[in-house]
Amino acid sequence: MIQKAGIYLLLFCLTAIGLFAQTPEYNTLRLYRGKVYYNNWPQKHKDLLKITKNNPVAYNAVARAGTNNVASVVFGAIGGGLIGLQIGNVITGQPVNKYLLGAGLAAVAITIPLEIAHKKHLRRAVSSYNQGSTTARSKQLELGLCENGLGLRLKF
């Protein structure tokens, strides 16, 4: 009987330790495959601006990332249209305008550094926001005198 109680107590303690060992990360940003997640929910650009408005470094990085993304989409659309027009000319048997094809390739080439800068600014925004939010969530356990005598105080 005592052995069964000891085994049940041991299993209970191991289960409780396992449950308390998991610390979910609330109010943090995460960048995964080009999307930013806040509390495991994907966020749009305007939502990221609202989330990071209290952190000026993260806010500026999100704003720059948005500017780079818009410019990249515009140049990509223009370049894709010009290249597609020339492919259509080839299919219909019309002559290819090499200047428009070159302009399309140049516009598409411009999107590469813009996308790299977009991802760089998003990474900077996520790390800056998470550093600011983790410093606010630090916890301290103190042993000392309290209002009612000697005790433990948990500050967070």
URLINQUI-V348213 format. One record per pair of residues at least 12 apart in sequence whose ideal C-beta (glycine too) atoms are under 10 Angstrom apart, sorted by the first residue. I is the first residue (numbers start at 1). J is the second residue. D is the distance in whole Angstrom. If there is no record, write none. Layout:
i=[I & I]
j=[J & J]
d=[D & D]
//
This chain:
i=[24 & 24 & 25 & 25 & 25 & 25 & 25 & 25 & 26 & 26 & 26 & 26 & 26 & 27 & 27 & 27 & 27 & 27 & 27 & 27 & 27 & 28 & 28 & 28 & 28 & 28 & 28 & 28 & 29 & 29 & 29 & 29 & 29 & 29 & 29 & 29 & 29 & 29 & 29 & 29 & 29 & 29 & 30 & 30 & 30 & 31 & 31 & 31 & 31 & 31 & 31 & 32 & 34 & 34 & 34 & 34 & 34 & 35 & 36 & 36 & 36 & 36 & 36 & 36 & 36 & 36 & 36 & 36 & 37 & 38 & 38 & 38 & 38 & 39 & 43 & 45 & 45 & 45 & 45 & 45 & 45 & 45 & 46 & 46 & 47 & 48 & 48 & 48 & 48 & 48 & 48 & 48 & 48 & 48 & 49 & 49 & 49 & 50 & 51 & 51 & 52 & 52 & 52 & 52 & 52 & 54 & 54 & 54 & 55 & 55 & 55 & 55 & 55 & 55 & 55 & 56 & 56 & 57 & 57 & 57 & 57 & 57 & 57 & 57 & 58 & 58 & 58 & 58 & 58 & 58 & 58 & 58 & 58 & 58 & 58 & 59 & 59 & 59 & 60 & 60 & 60 & 60 & 61 & 61 & 61 & 61 & 61 & 61 & 61 & 61 & 61 & 61 & 62 & 62 & 62 & 62 & 62 & 62 & 62 & 63 & 63 & 64 & 64 & 64 & 64 & 64 & 64 & 64 & 65 & 65 & 65 & 65 & 65 & 65 & 65 & 65 & 65 & 66 & 66 & 66 & 67 & 67 & 67 & 67 & 68 & 68 & 68 & 68 & 68 & 68 & 68 & 68 & 68 & 68 & 68 & 69 & 69 & 69 & 69 & 69 & 69 & 69 & 70 & 70 & 71 & 71 & 71 & 71 & 71 & 71 & 72 & 72 & 72 & 72 & 72 & 72 & 72 & 72 & 72 & 73 & 73 & 73 & 73 & 74 & 74 & 74 & 74 & 75 & 75 & 75 & 75 & 75 & 75 & 75 & 75 & 76 & 76 & 76 & 76 & 76 & 76 & 76 & 77 & 77 & 77 & 78 & 78 & 78 & 78 & 78 & 78 & 78 & 79 & 79 & 79 & 79 & 79 & 79 & 79 & 79 & 79 & 80 & 80 & 80 & 80 & 81 & 81 & 81 & 82 & 82 & 82 & 82 & 82 & 82 & 82 & 82 & 82 & 82 & 82 & 83 & 83 & 83 & 83 & 83 & 83 & 83 & 83 & 84 & 85 & 85 & 85 & 85 & 86 & 86 & 86 & 86 & 86 & 86 & 86 & 87 & 87 & 89 & 136 & 137 & 138 & 138 & 139 & 139 & 139 & 140 & 140 & 140 & 140 & 141 & 141 & 141 & 141 & 142 & 142]
j=[39 & 40 & 39 & 40 & 130 & 133 & 134 & 137 & 38 & 39 & 40 & 133 & 137 & 39 & 51 & 129 & 130 & 133 & 134 & 136 & 137 & 40 & 126 & 129 & 130 & 133 & 134 & 137 & 43 & 48 & 51 & 52 & 58 & 62 & 122 & 125 & 126 & 127 & 128 & 129 & 130 & 133 & 42 & 126 & 130 & 119 & 122 & 123 & 125 & 126 & 127 & 126 & 69 & 115 & 118 & 119 & 122 & 122 & 48 & 51 & 52 & 62 & 65 & 122 & 123 & 125 & 126 & 129 & 126 & 51 & 52 & 126 & 129 & 51 & 62 & 62 & 63 & 65 & 66 & 69 & 70 & 122 & 62 & 66 & 62 & 61 & 62 & 63 & 65 & 66 & 122 & 125 & 126 & 129 & 62 & 63 & 66 & 62 & 125 & 129 & 125 & 126 & 128 & 129 & 132 & 129 & 132 & 133 & 125 & 128 & 129 & 130 & 131 & 132 & 133 & 128 & 132 & 124 & 125 & 127 & 128 & 129 & 131 & 132 & 121 & 124 & 125 & 126 & 127 & 128 & 129 & 130 & 131 & 132 & 133 & 125 & 128 & 129 & 121 & 124 & 125 & 128 & 120 & 121 & 122 & 123 & 124 & 125 & 126 & 127 & 128 & 129 & 121 & 122 & 124 & 125 & 126 & 128 & 129 & 121 & 125 & 117 & 118 & 120 & 121 & 122 & 124 & 125 & 117 & 118 & 119 & 120 & 121 & 122 & 123 & 124 & 125 & 118 & 121 & 122 & 114 & 117 & 118 & 121 & 111 & 113 & 114 & 115 & 116 & 117 & 118 & 119 & 120 & 121 & 122 & 114 & 115 & 117 & 118 & 119 & 121 & 122 & 114 & 118 & 110 & 111 & 114 & 115 & 117 & 118 & 110 & 111 & 112 & 113 & 114 & 115 & 116 & 117 & 118 & 111 & 114 & 115 & 118 & 107 & 110 & 111 & 114 & 106 & 107 & 108 & 109 & 110 & 111 & 112 & 114 & 107 & 108 & 110 & 111 & 112 & 114 & 115 & 107 & 108 & 111 & 103 & 104 & 106 & 107 & 108 & 110 & 111 & 103 & 104 & 105 & 106 & 107 & 108 & 109 & 110 & 111 & 104 & 107 & 108 & 111 & 100 & 104 & 107 & 97 & 99 & 100 & 101 & 102 & 103 & 104 & 105 & 106 & 107 & 108 & 100 & 101 & 102 & 103 & 104 & 105 & 107 & 108 & 104 & 97 & 100 & 101 & 104 & 98 & 100 & 101 & 102 & 103 & 104 & 105 & 101 & 104 & 101 & 156 & 156 & 155 & 156 & 154 & 155 & 156 & 153 & 154 & 155 & 156 & 153 & 154 & 155 & 156 & 154 & 155]
d=[9 & 9 & 8 & 9 & 9 & 9 & 9 & 9 & 10 & 6 & 10 & 9 & 8 & 7 & 9 & 9 & 9 & 5 & 10 & 9 & 8 & 10 & 9 & 8 & 5 & 6 & 8 & 9 & 8 & 8 & 7 & 8 & 8 & 10 & 9 & 7 & 4 & 9 & 9 & 5 & 6 & 8 & 10 & 7 & 8 & 8 & 6 & 6 & 9 & 5 & 9 & 10 & 10 & 9 & 9 & 7 & 8 & 9 & 6 & 9 & 10 & 8 & 9 & 6 & 10 & 8 & 6 & 9 & 9 & 6 & 10 & 10 & 9 & 10 & 10 & 7 & 9 & 8 & 5 & 7 & 9 & 10 & 10 & 9 & 10 & 10 & 5 & 9 & 8 & 8 & 9 & 7 & 9 & 9 & 6 & 7 & 8 & 10 & 10 & 7 & 6 & 9 & 8 & 6 & 9 & 9 & 8 & 10 & 8 & 6 & 5 & 10 & 9 & 5 & 8 & 9 & 10 & 8 & 8 & 9 & 4 & 8 & 9 & 8 & 10 & 8 & 4 & 8 & 8 & 4 & 4 & 9 & 9 & 7 & 10 & 8 & 9 & 9 & 9 & 9 & 8 & 9 & 9 & 5 & 7 & 8 & 4 & 4 & 9 & 9 & 6 & 9 & 7 & 7 & 9 & 5 & 9 & 10 & 9 & 8 & 9 & 8 & 8 & 9 & 5 & 9 & 9 & 9 & 8 & 5 & 8 & 8 & 4 & 5 & 9 & 8 & 7 & 8 & 9 & 9 & 9 & 9 & 9 & 9 & 10 & 9 & 5 & 8 & 9 & 5 & 4 & 9 & 9 & 7 & 9 & 8 & 8 & 9 & 5 & 10 & 9 & 9 & 9 & 9 & 8 & 8 & 5 & 10 & 9 & 9 & 8 & 5 & 9 & 9 & 4 & 5 & 9 & 9 & 6 & 8 & 9 & 10 & 10 & 9 & 10 & 9 & 9 & 9 & 5 & 7 & 9 & 5 & 5 & 10 & 7 & 7 & 6 & 9 & 4 & 10 & 9 & 9 & 9 & 10 & 9 & 8 & 8 & 10 & 5 & 9 & 9 & 10 & 8 & 5 & 7 & 7 & 3 & 4 & 8 & 8 & 7 & 7 & 8 & 7 & 9 & 10 & 7 & 9 & 9 & 10 & 5 & 7 & 9 & 6 & 3 & 8 & 9 & 7 & 9 & 9 & 7 & 10 & 9 & 4 & 7 & 9 & 7 & 8 & 8 & 7 & 9 & 8 & 9 & 6 & 5 & 10 & 10 & 7 & 10 & 9 & 10 & 9 & 9 & 7 & 9 & 7 & 7 & 7 & 4 & 8 & 7 & 5 & 8 & 7 & 5 & 8 & 10 & 8 & 7]
//
